[in-house]
Amino acid sequence: MICGFGAGYIVFFSVLSVMILGPLLLLCAAIMLAASLLARWPGAAGLAAGHMGVCLLFFGLVMLLNWSPAQASRPFAWMSVLWTIAAVAASAVVLRSKATPASASSRA
């Protein structure tokens, strides 16, 4: 949900928001990765790792290409929208898969 909000915010408001949303999204993904590893849920861990990779990709592109906020605006908007669509589709697959967290299956 934060990913979708962040993408919409970046598209409609300002790339400067990346300075706040980027680290926040990376932190949320790191927490999700830790929680999914603790729960032994590989699908969720893959989603979290992918999200962390996208956050680091955005950071790397800015550093490597020396993008200003104005230069990064359009590429960030497109990549954010595409990643959000991919993350929603992957989340649906993970949530519908038979691979549930180990803690939930041990309770049943």
C-alpha positions in Angstrom: 0.0 0.0 0.0 2.9 2.4 0.8 4.4 1.6 -2.6 1.2 2.6 -4.4 0.8 5.8 -2.4 4.5 6.6 -3.0 4.2 6.1 -6.7 1.1 8.3 -6.9 2.7 11.0 -4.8 5.8 11.0 -6.9 3.8 11.2 -10.2 1.5 14.0 -9.0 3.6 16.1 -6.7 7.4 16.1 -6.6 10.5 14.0 -7.0 11.9 15.7 -4.0 9.6 13.4 -2.0 11.9 10.5 -3.0 14.3 11.8 -0.3 11.7 11.0 2.3 9.7 8.1 0.6 12.8 6.2 -0.7 14.3 5.5 2.7 10.9 4.9 4.2 10.0 2.3 1.5 13.4 0.7 1.9 12.9 0.4 5.6 9.4 -1.1 5.2 10.8 -3.6 2.7 13.6 -4.6 5.1 11.0 -5.1 7.9 8.9 -7.2 5.6 12.0 -9.2 4.6 12.9 -9.9 8.2 9.3 -10.9 9.1 8.9 -13.1 6.1 12.2 -14.9 6.8 11.2 -15.4 10.4 7.8 -16.8 9.3 9.6 -19.0 6.7 7.5 -17.6 3.9 9.8 -17.5 0.8 7.2 -15.8 -1.5 6.9 -12.8 0.7 10.7 -12.7 1.2 11.1 -12.6 -2.6 8.7 -9.7 -2.8 10.5 -7.8 -0.1 13.9 -8.4 -1.6 12.6 -7.3 -5.0 11.2 -4.1 -3.5 14.5 -3.4 -1.7 16.3 -3.9 -5.1 14.0 -1.4 -6.8 14.7 1.2 -4.1 18.4 0.6 -4.4 18.1 0.8 -8.2 16.5 4.2 -8.1 19.2 5.4 -5.7 21.9 4.0 -8.0 20.5 5.5 -11.1 20.5 9.0 -9.5 24.0 8.6 -8.3 25.4 7.0 -11.5 23.6 9.3 -13.9 23.9 12.4 -11.7 20.2 13.1 -12.2 18.7 16.3 -10.8 15.1 16.1 -9.4 13.8 17.5 -12.7 15.8 14.9 -14.8 14.6 12.0 -12.5 11.0 13.0 -12.5 9.7 11.2 -15.7 11.9 8.0 -15.4 10.9 7.7 -11.7 7.3 8.1 -12.4 7.3 5.4 -15.1 9.4 3.0 -13.1 7.3 3.6 -10.0 4.0 2.8 -11.9 5.5 -0.3 -13.6 6.9 -1.6 -10.3 3.6 -1.0 -8.5 1.7 -3.0 -11.1 4.3 -5.8 -11.0 4.3 -5.8 -7.2 0.5 -6.0 -7.0 0.4 -8.9 -9.5 3.2 -10.7 -7.6 1.6 -10.1 -4.3 -1.7 -11.7 -5.6 0.2 -14.7 -6.8 2.1 -15.1 -3.4 -1.1 -14.7 -1.4 -3.0 -17.2 -3.5 -0.2 -19.8 -3.6 -0.2 -22.8 -1.5 3.1 -21.7 0.1 1.8 -20.2 3.3 3.9 -19.0 6.2 5.3 -21.9 8.3 3.8 -20.5 11.5 0.3 -20.7 10.1 0.6 -24.2 8.8 2.0 -25.5 12.1 -1.0 -24.1 14.0 -3.5 -26.1 11.9 
